[in-house]
Structure formats: C-alpha cells, structure tokens
Amino acid sequence: MGAVMGVKDFNNRNDRYTPELGSAALASCDIQINPTMYDTGSNSKGSIMAYRAARADNHDSDTDLNNLHSIVGCARSDASKPMATLGMY
C-alpha cells in the first residue's frame, strides 16, 4: 500500500510526506509513474510466477523501451528470497 501511495503522491506532486515533491525543480517535471501490480500471494511460488509475468509483459510491450524499472515489496517475507535471487539476473 505504501508504494501505491508513493506513486500517487509523486504523480500528483503531493508534498505531505516528501517535501521535495513540492519543490520548484519538480514543478515543471512531466514524468508520471505508471505502476503495474502483480500479486505474489505472499509466497515463493507466487513471487516467481509474478516476476515471470512482469518480465513477459515487459517483453511483449509495444515500445522499444524497457518498461520494467523496479520491483517493490516486503524486505522480509516468503516471497523475498526467491525474488532477490531472480532479480540479480
């Protein structure tokens, strides 16, 4: 939920938690973050399936850009260890 709120605040330049979002430097910034959510089911098998789905969706994208920029999730959960291993490659 925190990641979704962070994306929303960035896109709206809402500075309630991050004062820098209200800065003059970001006032003219037209970058918007477009999140895509994948449900891991909070387990290792689900995290691997979600990661593979994200990679496949990114590969099938109509643009030449690599759209997969980050993966956000819990630091310590059943899904974290396999994700950390897969994310290295």
DOMAR-657193 format. One record per atom (N, C-alpha, C): residue number from 1; residue in three letters; atom name; x, y, z. Coordinates in nm, 3 decimals. Last residue first. Layout:
<sites>
@num->NUM, residuo->ALA, atomo->CA, x->X, y->Y, z->Z
...
</sites>
This chain:
<sites>
@num->89, residuo->TYR, atomo->N, x->1.961, y->-1.133, z->-1.196
@num->89, residuo->TYR, atomo->CA, x->1.992, y->-1.167, z->-1.337
@num->89, residuo->TYR, atomo->C, x->1.922, y->-1.079, z->-1.434
@num->88, residuo->MET, atomo->N, x->1.871, y->-1.068, z->-0.948
@num->88, residuo->MET, atomo->CA, x->2.014, y->-1.049, z->-0.974
@num->88, residuo->MET, atomo->C, x->2.047, y->-1.066, z->-1.122
@num->87, residuo->GLY, atomo->N, x->1.611, y->-1.143, z->-0.919
@num->87, residuo->GLY, atomo->CA, x->1.639, y->-1.005, z->-0.955
@num->87, residuo->GLY, atomo->C, x->1.784, y->-0.977, z->-0.985
@num->86, residuo->LEU, atomo->N, x->1.624, y->-1.405, z->-0.823
@num->86, residuo->LEU, atomo->CA, x->1.587, y->-1.381, z->-0.963
@num->86, residuo->LEU, atomo->C, x->1.624, y->-1.241, z->-1.009
@num->85, residuo->THR, atomo->N, x->1.697, y->-1.350, z->-0.553
@num->85, residuo->THR, atomo->CA, x->1.780, y->-1.435, z->-0.637
@num->85, residuo->THR, atomo->C, x->1.751, y->-1.411, z->-0.785
@num->84, residuo->ALA, atomo->N, x->1.486, y->-1.194, z->-0.467
@num->84, residuo->ALA, atomo->CA, x->1.622, y->-1.139, z->-0.461
@num->84, residuo->ALA, atomo->C, x->1.715, y->-1.219, z->-0.551
@num->83, residuo->MET, atomo->N, x->1.279, y->-1.378, z->-0.499
@num->83, residuo->MET, atomo->CA, x->1.281, y->-1.254, z->-0.579
@num->83, residuo->MET, atomo->C, x->1.420, y->-1.192, z->-0.581
@num->82, residuo->PRO, atomo->N, x->1.334, y->-1.571, z->-0.307
@num->82, residuo->PRO, atomo->CA, x->1.344, y->-1.606, z->-0.449
@num->82, residuo->PRO, atomo->C, x->1.346, y->-1.483, z->-0.539
@num->81, residuo->LYS, atomo->N, x->1.306, y->-1.393, z->-0.072
@num->81, residuo->LYS, atomo->CA, x->1.430, y->-1.464, z->-0.104
@num->81, residuo->LYS, atomo->C, x->1.436, y->-1.506, z->-0.251
@num->80, residuo->SER, atomo->N, x->1.035, y->-1.285, z->-0.064
@num->80, residuo->SER, atomo->CA, x->1.155, y->-1.203, z->-0.084
@num->80, residuo->SER, atomo->C, x->1.277, y->-1.279, z->-0.131
@num->79, residuo->ALA, atomo->N, x->0.818, y->-1.439, z->0.001
@num->79, residuo->ALA, atomo->CA, x->0.837, y->-1.405, z->-0.140
@num->79, residuo->ALA, atomo->C, x->0.971, y->-1.337, z->-0.166
@num->78, residuo->ASP, atomo->N, x->0.812, y->-1.458, z->0.271
@num->78, residuo->ASP, atomo->CA, x->0.837, y->-1.581, z->0.197
@num->78, residuo->ASP, atomo->C, x->0.864, y->-1.553, z->0.049
@num->77, residuo->SER, atomo->N, x->0.991, y->-1.160, z->0.371
@num->77, residuo->SER, atomo->CA, x->0.869, y->-1.240, z->0.357
@num->77, residuo->SER, atomo->C, x->0.906, y->-1.367, z->0.282
@num->76, residuo->ARG, atomo->N, x->1.125, y->-0.864, z->0.410
@num->76, residuo->ARG, atomo->CA, x->1.133, y->-0.996, z->0.473
@num->76, residuo->ARG, atomo->C, x->0.998, y->-1.066, z->0.463
@num->75, residuo->ALA, atomo->N, x->1.062, y->-0.646, z->0.255
@num->75, residuo->ALA, atomo->CA, x->1.202, y->-0.686, z->0.267
@num->75, residuo->ALA, atomo->C, x->1.217, y->-0.826, z->0.324
@num->74, residuo->CYS, atomo->N, x->0.792, y->-0.638, z->0.023
@num->74, residuo->CYS, atomo->CA, x->0.843, y->-0.651, z->0.160
@num->74, residuo->CYS, atomo->C, x->0.988, y->-0.697, z->0.160
@num->73, residuo->GLY, atomo->N, x->0.841, y->-0.444, z->-0.279
@num->73, residuo->GLY, atomo->CA, x->0.774, y->-0.542, z->-0.194
@num->73, residuo->GLY, atomo->C, x->0.838, y->-0.546, z->-0.056
@num->72, residuo->VAL, atomo->N, x->0.881, y->-0.355, z->-0.613
@num->72, residuo->VAL, atomo->CA, x->0.864, y->-0.309, z->-0.476
@num->72, residuo->VAL, atomo->C, x->0.790, y->-0.416, z->-0.397
@num->71, residuo->ILE, atomo->N, x->1.098, y->-0.329, z->-0.875
@num->71, residuo->ILE, atomo->CA, x->1.005, y->-0.420, z->-0.810
@num->71, residuo->ILE, atomo->C, x->1.001, y->-0.377, z->-0.664
@num->70, residuo->SER, atomo->N, x->1.150, y->-0.126, z->-1.167
@num->70, residuo->SER, atomo->CA, x->1.170, y->-0.162, z->-1.027
@num->70, residuo->SER, atomo->C, x->1.063, y->-0.261, z->-0.982
@num->69, residuo->HIS, atomo->N, x->1.119, y->-0.113, z->-1.444
@num->69, residuo->HIS, atomo->CA, x->1.225, y->-0.036, z->-1.379
@num->69, residuo->HIS, atomo->C, x->1.250, y->-0.077, z->-1.235
@num->68, residuo->LEU, atomo->N, x->1.020, y->-0.215, z->-1.740
@num->68, residuo->LEU, atomo->CA, x->1.030, y->-0.270, z->-1.606
@num->68, residuo->LEU, atomo->C, x->1.148, y->-0.205, z->-1.536
@num->67, residuo->ASN, atomo->N, x->1.040, y->-0.117, z->-1.999
@num->67, residuo->ASN, atomo->CA, x->0.946, y->-0.054, z->-1.906
@num->67, residuo->ASN, atomo->C, x->0.955, y->-0.103, z->-1.764
@num->66, residuo->ASN, atomo->N, x->1.258, y->-0.037, z->-2.225
@num->66, residuo->ASN, atomo->CA, x->1.249, y->-0.137, z->-2.121
@num->66, residuo->ASN, atomo->C, x->1.166, y->-0.076, z->-2.010
@num->65, residuo->LEU, atomo->N, x->1.122, y->0.063, z->-2.540
@num->65, residuo->LEU, atomo->CA, x->1.179, y->0.094, z->-2.410
@num->65, residuo->LEU, atomo->C, x->1.164, y->-0.023, z->-2.314
@num->64, residuo->ASP, atomo->N, x->0.986, y->0.020, z->-2.765
@num->64, residuo->ASP, atomo->CA, x->1.124, y->-0.028, z->-2.765
@num->64, residuo->ASP, atomo->C, x->1.190, y->-0.006, z->-2.629
@num->63, residuo->THR, atomo->N, x->0.646, y->-0.091, z->-2.709
@num->63, residuo->THR, atomo->CA, x->0.750, y->0.010, z->-2.720
@num->63, residuo->THR, atomo->C, x->0.888, y->-0.055, z->-2.722
@num->62, residuo->ASP, atomo->N, x->0.466, y->-0.290, z->-2.665
@num->62, residuo->ASP, atomo->CA, x->0.471, y->-0.234, z->-2.799
@num->62, residuo->ASP, atomo->C, x->0.581, y->-0.130, z->-2.818
@num->61, residuo->SER, atomo->N, x->0.578, y->-0.571, z->-2.469
@num->61, residuo->SER, atomo->CA, x->0.537, y->-0.432, z->-2.481
@num->61, residuo->SER, atomo->C, x->0.552, y->-0.382, z->-2.624
@num->60, residuo->ASP, atomo->N, x->0.671, y->-0.820, z->-2.412
@num->60, residuo->ASP, atomo->CA, x->0.565, y->-0.810, z->-2.513
@num->60, residuo->ASP, atomo->C, x->0.518, y->-0.667, z->-2.537
@num->59, residuo->HIS, atomo->N, x->0.844, y->-0.771, z->-2.203
@num->59, residuo->HIS, atomo->CA, x->0.900, y->-0.815, z->-2.330
@num->59, residuo->HIS, atomo->C, x->0.798, y->-0.799, z->-2.443
@num->58, residuo->ASN, atomo->N, x->0.663, y->-0.712, z->-2.000
@num->58, residuo->ASN, atomo->CA, x->0.760, y->-0.611, z->-2.041
@num->58, residuo->ASN, atomo->C, x->0.816, y->-0.645, z->-2.179
@num->57, residuo->ASP, atomo->N, x->0.535, y->-0.955, z->-1.974
@num->57, residuo->ASP, atomo->CA, x->0.457, y->-0.838, z->-2.014
@num->57, residuo->ASP, atomo->C, x->0.549, y->-0.728, z->-2.065
@num->56, residuo->ALA, atomo->N, x->0.754, y->-1.109, z->-1.887
@num->56, residuo->ALA, atomo->CA, x->0.688, y->-1.141, z->-2.014
@num->56, residuo->ALA, atomo->C, x->0.607, y->-1.022, z->-2.064
@num->55, residuo->ARG, atomo->N, x->0.811, y->-0.986, z->-1.641
@num->55, residuo->ARG, atomo->CA, x->0.913, y->-0.989, z->-1.746
@num->55, residuo->ARG, atomo->C, x->0.849, y->-1.016, z->-1.883
@num->54, residuo->ALA, atomo->N, x->0.569, y->-1.038, z->-1.509
@num->54, residuo->ALA, atomo->CA, x->0.614, y->-0.899, z->-1.529
@num->54, residuo->ALA, atomo->C, x->0.718, y->-0.893, z->-1.641
@num->53, residuo->ALA, atomo->N, x->0.572, y->-1.316, z->-1.504
@num->53, residuo->ALA, atomo->CA, x->0.464, y->-1.246, z->-1.574
@num->53, residuo->ALA, atomo->C, x->0.504, y->-1.102, z->-1.605
@num->52, residuo->ARG, atomo->N, x->0.794, y->-1.359, z->-1.341
@num->52, residuo->ARG, atomo->CA, x->0.796, y->-1.406, z->-1.480
@num->52, residuo->ARG, atomo->C, x->0.688, y->-1.338, z->-1.563
@num->51, residuo->TYR, atomo->N, x->0.695, y->-1.249, z->-1.102
@num->51, residuo->TYR, atomo->CA, x->0.816, y->-1.195, z->-1.165
@num->51, residuo->TYR, atomo->C, x->0.821, y->-1.234, z->-1.313
@num->50, residuo->ALA, atomo->N, x->0.480, y->-1.420, z->-1.050
@num->50, residuo->ALA, atomo->CA, x->0.456, y->-1.277, z->-1.074
@num->50, residuo->ALA, atomo->C, x->0.574, y->-1.212, z->-1.144
@num->49, residuo->MET, atomo->N, x->0.618, y->-1.663, z->-1.011
@num->49, residuo->MET, atomo->CA, x->0.518, y->-1.651, z->-1.119
@num->49, residuo->MET, atomo->C, x->0.490, y->-1.505, z->-1.153
@num->48, residuo->ILE, atomo->N, x->0.768, y->-1.594, z->-0.786
@num->48, residuo->ILE, atomo->CA, x->0.836, y->-1.632, z->-0.910
@num->48, residuo->ILE, atomo->C, x->0.741, y->-1.619, z->-1.028
@num->47, residuo->SER, atomo->N, x->0.562, y->-1.546, z->-0.603
@num->47, residuo->SER, atomo->CA, x->0.654, y->-1.438, z->-0.638
@num->47, residuo->SER, atomo->C, x->0.728, y->-1.468, z->-0.767
@num->46, residuo->GLY, atomo->N, x->0.437, y->-1.796, z->-0.583
@num->46, residuo->GLY, atomo->CA, x->0.363, y->-1.683, z->-0.638
@num->46, residuo->GLY, atomo->C, x->0.455, y->-1.569, z->-0.680
@num->45, residuo->LYS, atomo->N, x->0.644, y->-1.940, z->-0.457
@num->45, residuo->LYS, atomo->CA, x->0.596, y->-1.980, z->-0.590
@num->45, residuo->LYS, atomo->C, x->0.523, y->-1.864, z->-0.658
@num->44, residuo->SER, atomo->N, x->0.669, y->-1.798, z->-0.208
@num->44, residuo->SER, atomo->CA, x->0.780, y->-1.805, z->-0.303
@num->44, residuo->SER, atomo->C, x->0.733, y->-1.842, z->-0.444
@num->43, residuo->ASN, atomo->N, x->0.396, y->-1.574, z->-0.120
@num->43, residuo->ASN, atomo->CA, x->0.473, y->-1.697, z->-0.108
@num->43, residuo->ASN, atomo->C, x->0.575, y->-1.707, z->-0.222
@num->42, residuo->SER, atomo->N, x->0.200, y->-1.376, z->-0.147
@num->42, residuo->SER, atomo->CA, x->0.288, y->-1.377, z->-0.028
@num->42, residuo->SER, atomo->C, x->0.359, y->-1.511, z->-0.009
@num->41, residuo->GLY, atomo->N, x->0.085, y->-1.353, z->-0.386
@num->41, residuo->GLY, atomo->CA, x->0.023, y->-1.447, z->-0.294
@num->41, residuo->GLY, atomo->C, x->0.102, y->-1.463, z->-0.165
@num->40, residuo->THR, atomo->N, x->0.174, y->-1.167, z->-0.560
@num->40, residuo->THR, atomo->CA, x->0.264, y->-1.278, z->-0.532
@num->40, residuo->THR, atomo->C, x->0.199, y->-1.386, z->-0.446
@num->39, residuo->ASP, atomo->N, x->0.024, y->-0.989, z->-0.815
@num->39, residuo->ASP, atomo->CA, x->0.001, y->-1.049, z->-0.683
@num->39, residuo->ASP, atomo->C, x->0.091, y->-1.170, z->-0.664
@num->38, residuo->TYR, atomo->N, x->0.134, y->-0.695, z->-0.960
@num->38, residuo->TYR, atomo->CA, x->0.130, y->-0.841, z->-0.974
@num->38, residuo->TYR, atomo->C, x->0.117, y->-0.899, z->-0.833
@num->37, residuo->MET, atomo->N, x->0.064, y->-0.384, z->-1.112
@num->37, residuo->MET, atomo->CA, x->0.065, y->-0.468, z->-0.992
@num->37, residuo->MET, atomo->C, x->0.056, y->-0.615, z->-1.029
@num->36, residuo->THR, atomo->N, x->0.231, y->-0.114, z->-1.242
@num->36, residuo->THR, atomo->CA, x->0.160, y->-0.236, z->-1.276
@num->36, residuo->THR, atomo->C, x->0.174, y->-0.329, z->-1.157
@num->35, residuo->PRO, atomo->N, x->0.231, y->0.246, z->-1.251
@num->35, residuo->PRO, atomo->CA, x->0.258, y->0.117, z->-1.187
@num->35, residuo->PRO, atomo->C, x->0.174, y->0.003, z->-1.245
@num->34, residuo->ASN, atomo->N, x->0.373, y->0.494, z->-1.395
@num->34, residuo->ASN, atomo->CA, x->0.258, y->0.410, z->-1.428
@num->34, residuo->ASN, atomo->C, x->0.281, y->0.270, z->-1.371
@num->33, residuo->ILE, atomo->N, x->0.464, y->0.817, z->-1.312
@num->33, residuo->ILE, atomo->CA, x->0.491, y->0.676, z->-1.288
@num->33, residuo->ILE, atomo->C, x->0.363, y->0.598, z->-1.314
@num->32, residuo->GLN, atomo->N, x->0.554, y->1.088, z->-1.517
@num->32, residuo->GLN, atomo->CA, x->0.450, y->1.020, z->-1.441
@num->32, residuo->GLN, atomo->C, x->0.489, y->0.873, z->-1.428
@num->31, residuo->ILE, atomo->N, x->0.722, y->1.390, z->-1.573
@num->31, residuo->ILE, atomo->CA, x->0.731, y->1.245, z->-1.559
@num->31, residuo->ILE, atomo->C, x->0.618, y->1.194, z->-1.471
@num->30, residuo->ASP, atomo->N, x->0.745, y->1.659, z->-1.600
@num->30, residuo->ASP, atomo->CA, x->0.625, y->1.598, z->-1.655
@num->30, residuo->ASP, atomo->C, x->0.628, y->1.444, z->-1.648
@num->29, residuo->CYS, atomo->N, x->0.842, y->1.921, z->-1.396
@num->29, residuo->CYS, atomo->CA, x->0.869, y->1.781, z->-1.430
@num->29, residuo->CYS, atomo->C, x->0.739, y->1.716, z->-1.481
@num->28, residuo->SER, atomo->N, x->0.805, y->2.169, z->-1.295
@num->28, residuo->SER, atomo->CA, x->0.799, y->2.157, z->-1.440
@num->28, residuo->SER, atomo->C, x->0.826, y->2.013, z->-1.487
@num->27, residuo->ALA, atomo->N, x->0.830, y->2.120, z->-1.022
@num->27, residuo->ALA, atomo->CA, x->0.708, y->2.184, z->-1.072
@num->27, residuo->ALA, atomo->C, x->0.693, y->2.167, z->-1.223
@num->26, residuo->LEU, atomo->N, x->1.071, y->2.032, z->-0.933
@num->26, residuo->LEU, atomo->CA, x->0.977, y->1.931, z->-0.981
@num->26, residuo->LEU, atomo->C, x->0.849, y->1.991, z->-1.038
@num->25, residuo->ALA, atomo->N, x->1.191, y->2.272, z->-0.858
@num->25, residuo->ALA, atomo->CA, x->1.259, y->2.186, z->-0.956
@num->25, residuo->ALA, atomo->C, x->1.164, y->2.081, z->-1.013
@num->24, residuo->ALA, atomo->N, x->1.034, y->2.370, z->-0.656
@num->24, residuo->ALA, atomo->CA, x->1.028, y->2.437, z->-0.786
@num->24, residuo->ALA, atomo->C, x->1.090, y->2.350, z->-0.894
@num->23, residuo->SER, atomo->N, x->0.885, y->2.102, z->-0.459
@num->23, residuo->SER, atomo->CA, x->0.991, y->2.196, z->-0.495
@num->23, residuo->SER, atomo->C, x->0.971, y->2.255, z->-0.634
@num->22, residuo->GLY, atomo->N, x->0.719, y->1.910, z->-0.366
@num->22, residuo->GLY, atomo->CA, x->0.661, y->2.042, z->-0.384
@num->22, residuo->GLY, atomo->C, x->0.763, y->2.146, z->-0.429
@num->21, residuo->LEU, atomo->N, x->0.879, y->1.695, z->-0.324
@num->21, residuo->LEU, atomo->CA, x->0.782, y->1.686, z->-0.433
@num->21, residuo->LEU, atomo->C, x->0.714, y->1.821, z->-0.461
@num->20, residuo->GLU, atomo->N, x->1.021, y->1.747, z->-0.093
@num->20, residuo->GLU, atomo->CA, x->1.086, y->1.772, z->-0.221
@num->20, residuo->GLU, atomo->C, x->0.990, y->1.766, z->-0.339
@num->19, residuo->PRO, atomo->N, x->0.865, y->1.653, z->0.122
@num->19, residuo->PRO, atomo->CA, x->0.864, y->1.796, z->0.088
@num->19, residuo->PRO, atomo->C, x->0.926, y->1.828, z->-0.049
@num->18, residuo->THR, atomo->N, x->0.681, y->1.392, z->0.152
@num->18, residuo->THR, atomo->CA, x->0.810, y->1.418, z->0.090
@num->18, residuo->THR, atomo->C, x->0.813, y->1.563, z->0.041
@num->17, residuo->TYR, atomo->N, x->0.430, y->1.405, z->0.262
@num->17, residuo->TYR, atomo->CA, x->0.530, y->1.321, z->0.328
@num->17, residuo->TYR, atomo->C, x->0.671, y->1.347, z->0.276
@num->16, residuo->ARG, atomo->N, x->0.302, y->1.610, z->0.112
@num->16, residuo->ARG, atomo->CA, x->0.265, y->1.588, z->0.251
@num->16, residuo->ARG, atomo->C, x->0.368, y->1.504, z->0.326
@num->15, residuo->ASP, atomo->N, x->0.326, y->1.693, z->-0.154
@num->15, residuo->ASP, atomo->CA, x->0.444, y->1.701, z->-0.067
@num->15, residuo->ASP, atomo->C, x->0.413, y->1.675, z->0.081
@num->14, residuo->ASN, atomo->N, x->0.235, y->1.569, z->-0.457
@num->14, residuo->ASN, atomo->CA, x->0.184, y->1.593, z->-0.323
@num->14, residuo->ASN, atomo->C, x->0.301, y->1.586, z->-0.225
@num->13, residuo->ARG, atomo->N, x->0.244, y->1.528, z->-0.730
@num->13, residuo->ARG, atomo->CA, x->0.342, y->1.619, z->-0.667
@num->13, residuo->ARG, atomo->C, x->0.292, y->1.664, z->-0.529
@num->12, residuo->ASN, atomo->N, x->0.104, y->1.329, z->-0.840
@num->12, residuo->ASN, atomo->CA, x->0.028, y->1.450, z->-0.807
@num->12, residuo->ASN, atomo->C, x->0.116, y->1.558, z->-0.746
@num->11, residuo->ASN, atomo->N, x->0.305, y->1.136, z->-0.866
@num->11, residuo->ASN, atomo->CA, x->0.231, y->1.180, z->-0.985
@num->11, residuo->ASN, atomo->C, x->0.154, y->1.309, z->-0.961
@num->10, residuo->PHE, atomo->N, x->0.377, y->1.108, z->-0.592
@num->10, residuo->PHE, atomo->CA, x->0.472, y->1.157, z->-0.693
@num->10, residuo->PHE, atomo->C, x->0.398, y->1.212, z->-0.814
@num->9, residuo->ASP, atomo->N, x->0.139, y->1.007, z->-0.479
@num->9, residuo->ASP, atomo->CA, x->0.193, y->1.135, z->-0.434
@num->9, residuo->ASP, atomo->C, x->0.293, y->1.193, z->-0.534
@num->8, residuo->LYS, atomo->N, x->0.122, y->0.763, z->-0.621
@num->8, residuo->LYS, atomo->CA, x->0.015, y->0.864, z->-0.632
@num->8, residuo->LYS, atomo->C, x->0.066, y->1.002, z->-0.590
@num->7, residuo->VAL, atomo->N, x->0.356, y->0.639, z->-0.531
@num->7, residuo->VAL, atomo->CA, x->0.337, y->0.666, z->-0.673
@num->7, residuo->VAL, atomo->C, x->0.232, y->0.775, z->-0.692
@num->6, residuo->GLY, atomo->N, x->0.295, y->0.621, z->-0.255
@num->6, residuo->GLY, atomo->CA, x->0.412, y->0.695, z->-0.302
@num->6, residuo->GLY, atomo->C, x->0.402, y->0.732, z->-0.449
@num->5, residuo->MET, atomo->N, x->0.073, y->0.452, z->-0.258
@num->5, residuo->MET, atomo->CA, x->0.058, y->0.591, z->-0.210
@num->5, residuo->MET, atomo->C, x->0.175, y->0.677, z->-0.257
@num->4, residuo->VAL, atomo->N, x->0.202, y->0.222, z->-0.349
@num->4, residuo->VAL, atomo->CA, x->0.093, y->0.281, z->-0.429
@num->4, residuo->VAL, atomo->C, x->0.071, y->0.426, z->-0.389
@num->3, residuo->ALA, atomo->N, x->0.377, y->0.173, z->-0.137
@num->3, residuo->ALA, atomo->CA, x->0.430, y->0.200, z->-0.271
@num->3, residuo->ALA, atomo->C, x->0.326, y->0.267, z->-0.359
@num->2, residuo->GLY, atomo->N, x->0.197, y->0.121, z->0.073
@num->2, residuo->GLY, atomo->CA, x->0.286, y->0.237, z->0.079
@num->2, residuo->GLY, atomo->C, x->0.343, y->0.274, z->-0.057
@num->1, residuo->MET, atomo->N, x->0.082, y->-0.118, z->0.000
@num->1, residuo->MET, atomo->CA, x->0.000, y->0.000, z->0.000
@num->1, residuo->MET, atomo->C, x->0.087, y->0.126, z->0.000
</sites>
